[in-house]
Amino acid sequence: MGRQLTVLDIMTIQKWEHCIVQWMEAYCSGLEAKAAQIEVKKISSHRFTSHRRAPETVA
């Protein structure tokens, strides 16, 4: 079991954990499967922009 865990990157594990937490929150709020899928996709597809990035019109 130890060898398999060394193959995985810690960032991969953290990304999966974040994804699972989103699904658990959607199900705990009482959503059905299809509604939970839509909610998780809406959250995960939200794009955040950096506050340090200049807009294309200025650059």
PyMOL Python script that loads the backbone (N, CA, C, O; Angstrom):
from pymol import cmd

cmd.read_pdbstr("""\
ATOM      1  N   MET A   1       0.821  -1.197   0.000  1.00  0.00           N
ATOM      2  CA  MET A   1       0.000   0.000   0.000  1.00  0.00           C
ATOM      3  C   MET A   1       0.862   1.257   0.000  1.00  0.00           C
ATOM      4  O   MET A   1       0.476   2.259  -0.603  1.00  0.00           O
ATOM      5  N   GLY A   2       1.999   1.233   0.649  1.00  0.00           N
ATOM      6  CA  GLY A   2       2.857   2.405   0.749  1.00  0.00           C
ATOM      7  C   GLY A   2       3.410   2.846  -0.596  1.00  0.00           C
ATOM      8  O   GLY A   2       3.540   4.042  -0.855  1.00  0.00           O
ATOM      9  N   ARG A   3       3.737   1.885  -1.454  1.00  0.00           N
ATOM     10  CA  ARG A   3       4.317   2.223  -2.756  1.00  0.00           C
ATOM     11  C   ARG A   3       3.313   2.965  -3.632  1.00  0.00           C
ATOM     12  O   ARG A   3       3.690   3.901  -4.337  1.00  0.00           O
ATOM     13  N   GLN A   4       2.053   2.568  -3.602  1.00  0.00           N
ATOM     14  CA  GLN A   4       1.031   3.218  -4.414  1.00  0.00           C
ATOM     15  C   GLN A   4       0.843   4.660  -3.980  1.00  0.00           C
ATOM     16  O   GLN A   4       0.618   5.531  -4.821  1.00  0.00           O
ATOM     17  N   LEU A   5       0.928   4.928  -2.700  1.00  0.00           N
ATOM     18  CA  LEU A   5       0.742   6.299  -2.214  1.00  0.00           C
ATOM     19  C   LEU A   5       1.903   7.204  -2.592  1.00  0.00           C
ATOM     20  O   LEU A   5       1.714   8.411  -2.746  1.00  0.00           O
ATOM     21  N   THR A   6       3.098   6.648  -2.745  1.00  0.00           N
ATOM     22  CA  THR A   6       4.233   7.480  -3.134  1.00  0.00           C
ATOM     23  C   THR A   6       4.163   7.877  -4.594  1.00  0.00           C
ATOM     24  O   THR A   6       4.803   8.848  -4.998  1.00  0.00           O
ATOM     25  N   VAL A   7       3.405   7.150  -5.394  1.00  0.00           N
ATOM     26  CA  VAL A   7       3.270   7.471  -6.808  1.00  0.00           C
ATOM     27  C   VAL A   7       2.384   8.703  -6.993  1.00  0.00           C
ATOM     28  O   VAL A   7       2.585   9.481  -7.925  1.00  0.00           O
ATOM     29  N   LEU A   8       1.409   8.877  -6.108  1.00  0.00           N
ATOM     30  CA  LEU A   8       0.480   9.990  -6.223  1.00  0.00           C
ATOM     31  C   LEU A   8       1.116  11.292  -5.761  1.00  0.00           C
ATOM     32  O   LEU A   8       1.844  11.327  -4.769  1.00  0.00           O
ATOM     33  N   ASP A   9       0.830  12.353  -6.491  1.00  0.00           N
ATOM     34  CA  ASP A   9       1.284  13.678  -6.116  1.00  0.00           C
ATOM     35  C   ASP A   9       0.305  14.249  -5.087  1.00  0.00           C
ATOM     36  O   ASP A   9      -0.898  14.001  -5.174  1.00  0.00           O
ATOM     37  N   ILE A  10       0.801  14.998  -4.132  1.00  0.00           N
ATOM     38  CA  ILE A  10      -0.062  15.556  -3.092  1.00  0.00           C
ATOM     39  C   ILE A  10      -1.079  16.537  -3.680  1.00  0.00           C
ATOM     40  O   ILE A  10      -2.184  16.661  -3.152  1.00  0.00           O
ATOM     41  N   MET A  11      -0.727  17.231  -4.753  1.00  0.00           N
ATOM     42  CA  MET A  11      -1.654  18.160  -5.395  1.00  0.00           C
ATOM     43  C   MET A  11      -2.837  17.424  -6.011  1.00  0.00           C
ATOM     44  O   MET A  11      -3.960  17.928  -5.987  1.00  0.00           O
ATOM     45  N   THR A  12      -2.599  16.243  -6.558  1.00  0.00           N
ATOM     46  CA  THR A  12      -3.667  15.434  -7.131  1.00  0.00           C
ATOM     47  C   THR A  12      -4.649  15.018  -6.046  1.00  0.00           C
ATOM     48  O   THR A  12      -5.863  15.073  -6.242  1.00  0.00           O
ATOM     49  N   ILE A  13      -4.127  14.610  -4.924  1.00  0.00           N
ATOM     50  CA  ILE A  13      -4.984  14.204  -3.811  1.00  0.00           C
ATOM     51  C   ILE A  13      -5.813  15.385  -3.325  1.00  0.00           C
ATOM     52  O   ILE A  13      -6.997  15.220  -3.032  1.00  0.00           O
ATOM     53  N   GLN A  14      -5.221  16.570  -3.232  1.00  0.00           N
ATOM     54  CA  GLN A  14      -5.943  17.752  -2.765  1.00  0.00           C
ATOM     55  C   GLN A  14      -7.033  18.167  -3.745  1.00  0.00           C
ATOM     56  O   GLN A  14      -8.104  18.603  -3.320  1.00  0.00           O
ATOM     57  N   LYS A  15      -6.783  18.041  -5.049  1.00  0.00           N
ATOM     58  CA  LYS A  15      -7.801  18.375  -6.054  1.00  0.00           C
ATOM     59  C   LYS A  15      -8.989  17.432  -5.955  1.00  0.00           C
ATOM     60  O   LYS A  15     -10.137  17.869  -6.037  1.00  0.00           O
ATOM     61  N   TRP A  16      -8.722  16.135  -5.779  1.00  0.00           N
ATOM     62  CA  TRP A  16      -9.808  15.168  -5.627  1.00  0.00           C
ATOM     63  C   TRP A  16     -10.594  15.442  -4.360  1.00  0.00           C
ATOM     64  O   TRP A  16     -11.820  15.341  -4.354  1.00  0.00           O
ATOM     65  N   GLU A  17      -9.894  15.789  -3.280  1.00  0.00           N
ATOM     66  CA  GLU A  17     -10.569  16.090  -2.028  1.00  0.00           C
ATOM     67  C   GLU A  17     -11.494  17.291  -2.193  1.00  0.00           C
ATOM     68  O   GLU A  17     -12.619  17.280  -1.694  1.00  0.00           O
ATOM     69  N   HIS A  18     -11.033  18.317  -2.884  1.00  0.00           N
ATOM     70  CA  HIS A  18     -11.859  19.510  -3.120  1.00  0.00           C
ATOM     71  C   HIS A  18     -13.103  19.154  -3.935  1.00  0.00           C
ATOM     72  O   HIS A  18     -14.197  19.641  -3.649  1.00  0.00           O
ATOM     73  N   CYS A  19     -12.935  18.324  -4.923  1.00  0.00           N
ATOM     74  CA  CYS A  19     -14.059  17.896  -5.758  1.00  0.00           C
ATOM     75  C   CYS A  19     -15.073  17.107  -4.938  1.00  0.00           C
ATOM     76  O   CYS A  19     -16.278  17.333  -5.057  1.00  0.00           O
ATOM     77  N   ILE A  20     -14.599  16.191  -4.113  1.00  0.00           N
ATOM     78  CA  ILE A  20     -15.485  15.369  -3.290  1.00  0.00           C
ATOM     79  C   ILE A  20     -16.247  16.231  -2.288  1.00  0.00           C
ATOM     80  O   ILE A  20     -17.422  15.978  -2.024  1.00  0.00           O
ATOM     81  N   VAL A  21     -15.592  17.243  -1.730  1.00  0.00           N
ATOM     82  CA  VAL A  21     -16.254  18.130  -0.771  1.00  0.00           C
ATOM     83  C   VAL A  21     -17.394  18.880  -1.454  1.00  0.00           C
ATOM     84  O   VAL A  21     -18.456  19.062  -0.859  1.00  0.00           O
ATOM     85  N   GLN A  22     -17.188  19.315  -2.692  1.00  0.00           N
ATOM     86  CA  GLN A  22     -18.260  20.000  -3.432  1.00  0.00           C
ATOM     87  C   GLN A  22     -19.457  19.078  -3.629  1.00  0.00           C
ATOM     88  O   GLN A  22     -20.600  19.502  -3.456  1.00  0.00           O
ATOM     89  N   TRP A  23     -19.205  17.827  -3.989  1.00  0.00           N
ATOM     90  CA  TRP A  23     -20.301  16.869  -4.177  1.00  0.00           C
ATOM     91  C   TRP A  23     -21.019  16.597  -2.867  1.00  0.00           C
ATOM     92  O   TRP A  23     -22.247  16.521  -2.838  1.00  0.00           O
ATOM     93  N   MET A  24     -20.267  16.448  -1.779  1.00  0.00           N
ATOM     94  CA  MET A  24     -20.882  16.184  -0.483  1.00  0.00           C
ATOM     95  C   MET A  24     -21.754  17.350  -0.040  1.00  0.00           C
ATOM     96  O   MET A  24     -22.840  17.138   0.499  1.00  0.00           O
ATOM     97  N   GLU A  25     -21.291  18.581  -0.261  1.00  0.00           N
ATOM     98  CA  GLU A  25     -22.092  19.744   0.108  1.00  0.00           C
ATOM     99  C   GLU A  25     -23.373  19.810  -0.717  1.00  0.00           C
ATOM    100  O   GLU A  25     -24.427  20.176  -0.198  1.00  0.00           O
ATOM    101  N   ALA A  26     -23.287  19.459  -1.997  1.00  0.00           N
ATOM    102  CA  ALA A  26     -24.470  19.474  -2.845  1.00  0.00           C
ATOM    103  C   ALA A  26     -25.490  18.432  -2.388  1.00  0.00           C
ATOM    104  O   ALA A  26     -26.687  18.717  -2.342  1.00  0.00           O
ATOM    105  N   TYR A  27     -25.032  17.242  -2.053  1.00  0.00           N
ATOM    106  CA  TYR A  27     -25.951  16.197  -1.588  1.00  0.00           C
ATOM    107  C   TYR A  27     -26.507  16.513  -0.197  1.00  0.00           C
ATOM    108  O   TYR A  27     -27.681  16.255   0.072  1.00  0.00           O
ATOM    109  N   CYS A  28     -25.680  17.065   0.679  1.00  0.00           N
ATOM    110  CA  CYS A  28     -26.143  17.393   2.035  1.00  0.00           C
ATOM    111  C   CYS A  28     -27.182  18.510   2.031  1.00  0.00           C
ATOM    112  O   CYS A  28     -27.995  18.608   2.950  1.00  0.00           O
ATOM    113  N   SER A  29     -27.157  19.355   0.998  1.00  0.00           N
ATOM    114  CA  SER A  29     -28.151  20.424   0.921  1.00  0.00           C
ATOM    115  C   SER A  29     -29.487  19.911   0.395  1.00  0.00           C
ATOM    116  O   SER A  29     -30.441  20.681   0.281  1.00  0.00           O
ATOM    117  N   GLY A  30     -29.567  18.611   0.072  1.00  0.00           N
ATOM    118  CA  GLY A  30     -30.827  17.997  -0.318  1.00  0.00           C
ATOM    119  C   GLY A  30     -31.068  17.933  -1.814  1.00  0.00           C
ATOM    120  O   GLY A  30     -32.189  17.658  -2.243  1.00  0.00           O
ATOM    121  N   LEU A  31     -30.056  18.178  -2.609  1.00  0.00           N
ATOM    122  CA  LEU A  31     -30.224  18.127  -4.059  1.00  0.00           C
ATOM    123  C   LEU A  31     -30.223  16.687  -4.557  1.00  0.00           C
ATOM    124  O   LEU A  31     -29.533  15.829  -4.007  1.00  0.00           O
ATOM    125  N   GLU A  32     -30.998  16.436  -5.594  1.00  0.00           N
ATOM    126  CA  GLU A  32     -30.976  15.134  -6.261  1.00  0.00           C
ATOM    127  C   GLU A  32     -29.734  15.061  -7.144  1.00  0.00           C
ATOM    128  O   GLU A  32     -28.992  16.037  -7.252  1.00  0.00           O
ATOM    129  N   ALA A  33     -29.507  13.922  -7.768  1.00  0.00           N
ATOM    130  CA  ALA A  33     -28.275  13.687  -8.528  1.00  0.00           C
ATOM    131  C   ALA A  33     -28.080  14.696  -9.661  1.00  0.00           C
ATOM    132  O   ALA A  33     -26.995  15.262  -9.795  1.00  0.00           O
ATOM    133  N   LYS A  34     -29.104  14.929 -10.471  1.00  0.00           N
ATOM    134  CA  LYS A  34     -28.961  15.833 -11.612  1.00  0.00           C
ATOM    135  C   LYS A  34     -28.751  17.275 -11.144  1.00  0.00           C
ATOM    136  O   LYS A  34     -27.913  17.990 -11.693  1.00  0.00           O
ATOM    137  N   ALA A  35     -29.508  17.700 -10.133  1.00  0.00           N
ATOM    138  CA  ALA A  35     -29.359  19.054  -9.605  1.00  0.00           C
ATOM    139  C   ALA A  35     -27.992  19.239  -8.950  1.00  0.00           C
ATOM    140  O   ALA A  35     -27.391  20.309  -9.053  1.00  0.00           O
ATOM    141  N   ALA A  36     -27.500  18.197  -8.275  1.00  0.00           N
ATOM    142  CA  ALA A  36     -26.175  18.264  -7.656  1.00  0.00           C
ATOM    143  C   ALA A  36     -25.097  18.377  -8.727  1.00  0.00           C
ATOM    144  O   ALA A  36     -24.124  19.112  -8.556  1.00  0.00           O
ATOM    145  N   GLN A  37     -25.267  17.655  -9.826  1.00  0.00           N
ATOM    146  CA  GLN A  37     -24.304  17.724 -10.911  1.00  0.00           C
ATOM    147  C   GLN A  37     -24.253  19.126 -11.503  1.00  0.00           C
ATOM    148  O   GLN A  37     -23.172  19.639 -11.790  1.00  0.00           O
ATOM    149  N   ILE A  38     -25.407  19.747 -11.686  1.00  0.00           N
ATOM    150  CA  ILE A  38     -25.458  21.103 -12.226  1.00  0.00           C
ATOM    151  C   ILE A  38     -24.797  22.088 -11.259  1.00  0.00           C
ATOM    152  O   ILE A  38     -24.054  22.977 -11.677  1.00  0.00           O
ATOM    153  N   GLU A  39     -25.072  21.923  -9.975  1.00  0.00           N
ATOM    154  CA  GLU A  39     -24.502  22.819  -8.961  1.00  0.00           C
ATOM    155  C   GLU A  39     -22.986  22.701  -8.898  1.00  0.00           C
ATOM    156  O   GLU A  39     -22.289  23.714  -8.844  1.00  0.00           O
ATOM    157  N   VAL A  40     -22.470  21.479  -8.906  1.00  0.00           N
ATOM    158  CA  VAL A  40     -21.023  21.270  -8.848  1.00  0.00           C
ATOM    159  C   VAL A  40     -20.361  21.815 -10.107  1.00  0.00           C
ATOM    160  O   VAL A  40     -19.290  22.417 -10.029  1.00  0.00           O
ATOM    161  N   LYS A  41     -20.974  21.615 -11.247  1.00  0.00           N
ATOM    162  CA  LYS A  41     -20.407  22.130 -12.493  1.00  0.00           C
ATOM    163  C   LYS A  41     -20.403  23.652 -12.495  1.00  0.00           C
ATOM    164  O   LYS A  41     -19.460  24.274 -12.983  1.00  0.00           O
ATOM    165  N   LYS A  42     -21.461  24.254 -11.946  1.00  0.00           N
ATOM    166  CA  LYS A  42     -21.535  25.710 -11.886  1.00  0.00           C
ATOM    167  C   LYS A  42     -20.417  26.264 -11.005  1.00  0.00           C
ATOM    168  O   LYS A  42     -19.809  27.280 -11.340  1.00  0.00           O
ATOM    169  N   ILE A  43     -20.147  25.609  -9.895  1.00  0.00           N
ATOM    170  CA  ILE A  43     -19.090  26.061  -8.988  1.00  0.00           C
ATOM    171  C   ILE A  43     -17.715  25.840  -9.607  1.00  0.00           C
ATOM    172  O   ILE A  43     -16.860  26.724  -9.546  1.00  0.00           O
ATOM    173  N   SER A  44     -17.495  24.677 -10.200  1.00  0.00           N
ATOM    174  CA  SER A  44     -16.171  24.350 -10.715  1.00  0.00           C
ATOM    175  C   SER A  44     -15.837  25.075 -12.014  1.00  0.00           C
ATOM    176  O   SER A  44     -14.660  25.216 -12.347  1.00  0.00           O
ATOM    177  N   SER A  45     -16.836  25.535 -12.750  1.00  0.00           N
ATOM    178  CA  SER A  45     -16.543  26.218 -14.003  1.00  0.00           C
ATOM    179  C   SER A  45     -16.456  27.727 -13.824  1.00  0.00           C
ATOM    180  O   SER A  45     -16.264  28.454 -14.799  1.00  0.00           O
ATOM    181  N   HIS A  46     -16.595  28.212 -12.580  1.00  0.00           N
ATOM    182  CA  HIS A  46     -16.481  29.640 -12.312  1.00  0.00           C
ATOM    183  C   HIS A  46     -15.029  30.048 -12.477  1.00  0.00           C
ATOM    184  O   HIS A  46     -14.138  29.451 -11.874  1.00  0.00           O
ATOM    185  N   ARG A  47     -14.795  31.055 -13.287  1.00  0.00           N
ATOM    186  CA  ARG A  47     -13.428  31.473 -13.545  1.00  0.00           C
ATOM    187  C   ARG A  47     -13.091  32.690 -12.702  1.00  0.00           C
ATOM    188  O   ARG A  47     -13.800  33.697 -12.716  1.00  0.00           O
ATOM    189  N   PHE A  48     -12.012  32.575 -11.981  1.00  0.00           N
ATOM    190  CA  PHE A  48     -11.527  33.689 -11.184  1.00  0.00           C
ATOM    191  C   PHE A  48     -10.386  34.354 -11.933  1.00  0.00           C
ATOM    192  O   PHE A  48      -9.551  33.679 -12.534  1.00  0.00           O
ATOM    193  N   THR A  49     -10.354  35.668 -11.898  1.00  0.00           N
ATOM    194  CA  THR A  49      -9.269  36.387 -12.546  1.00  0.00           C
ATOM    195  C   THR A  49      -8.359  36.977 -11.484  1.00  0.00           C
ATOM    196  O   THR A  49      -8.789  37.288 -10.373  1.00  0.00           O
ATOM    197  N   SER A  50      -7.139  37.120 -11.835  1.00  0.00           N
ATOM    198  CA  SER A  50      -6.163  37.654 -10.905  1.00  0.00           C
ATOM    199  C   SER A  50      -6.354  39.155 -10.753  1.00  0.00           C
ATOM    200  O   SER A  50      -6.664  39.843 -11.726  1.00  0.00           O
ATOM    201  N   HIS A  51      -6.174  39.660  -9.561  1.00  0.00           N
ATOM    202  CA  HIS A  51      -6.282  41.093  -9.337  1.00  0.00           C
ATOM    203  C   HIS A  51      -5.055  41.830  -9.846  1.00  0.00           C
ATOM    204  O   HIS A  51      -5.050  43.059  -9.915  1.00  0.00           O
ATOM    205  N   ARG A  52      -4.024  41.094 -10.201  1.00  0.00           N
ATOM    206  CA  ARG A  52      -2.797  41.715 -10.697  1.00  0.00           C
ATOM    207  C   ARG A  52      -2.721  41.740 -12.225  1.00  0.00           C
ATOM    208  O   ARG A  52      -1.781  42.304 -12.785  1.00  0.00           O
ATOM    209  N   ARG A  53      -3.665  41.157 -12.881  1.00  0.00           N
ATOM    210  CA  ARG A  53      -3.627  41.062 -14.331  1.00  0.00           C
ATOM    211  C   ARG A  53      -4.244  42.309 -14.955  1.00  0.00           C
ATOM    212  O   ARG A  53      -5.327  42.733 -14.550  1.00  0.00           O
ATOM    213  N   ALA A  54      -3.571  42.895 -15.929  1.00  0.00           N
ATOM    214  CA  ALA A  54      -4.094  44.066 -16.633  1.00  0.00           C
ATOM    215  C   ALA A  54      -5.079  43.605 -17.704  1.00  0.00           C
ATOM    216  O   ALA A  54      -4.834  42.594 -18.363  1.00  0.00           O
ATOM    217  N   PRO A  55      -6.182  44.318 -17.893  1.00  0.00           N
ATOM    218  CA  PRO A  55      -7.126  43.952 -18.947  1.00  0.00           C
ATOM    219  C   PRO A  55      -6.486  44.063 -20.329  1.00  0.00           C
ATOM    220  O   PRO A  55      -5.515  44.796 -20.514  1.00  0.00           O
ATOM    221  N   GLU A  56      -7.029  43.338 -21.284  1.00  0.00           N
ATOM    222  CA  GLU A  56      -6.485  43.341 -22.648  1.00  0.00           C
ATOM    223  C   GLU A  56      -6.551  44.736 -23.277  1.00  0.00           C
ATOM    224  O   GLU A  56      -5.693  45.088 -24.086  1.00  0.00           O
ATOM    225  N   THR A  57      -7.558  45.528 -22.914  1.00  0.00           N
ATOM    226  CA  THR A  57      -7.691  46.862 -23.508  1.00  0.00           C
ATOM    227  C   THR A  57      -6.583  47.793 -23.054  1.00  0.00           C
ATOM    228  O   THR A  57      -6.236  48.731 -23.773  1.00  0.00           O
ATOM    229  N   VAL A  58      -6.019  47.555 -21.874  1.00  0.00           N
ATOM    230  CA  VAL A  58      -4.954  48.403 -21.358  1.00  0.00           C
ATOM    231  C   VAL A  58      -3.598  47.923 -21.857  1.00  0.00           C
ATOM    232  O   VAL A  58      -2.716  48.735 -22.134  1.00  0.00           O
ATOM    233  N   ALA A  59      -3.428  46.631 -21.973  1.00  0.00           N
ATOM    234  CA  ALA A  59      -2.125  46.044 -22.323  1.00  0.00           C
ATOM    235  C   ALA A  59      -1.731  46.279 -23.739  1.00  0.00           C
ATOM    236  O   ALA A  59      -0.661  45.841 -24.163  1.00  0.00           O
TER     237      ALA A  59
END
""", "prot")
cmd.dss("prot")
cmd.show_as("cartoon", "prot")
cmd.util.cbc("prot")
cmd.orient("prot")
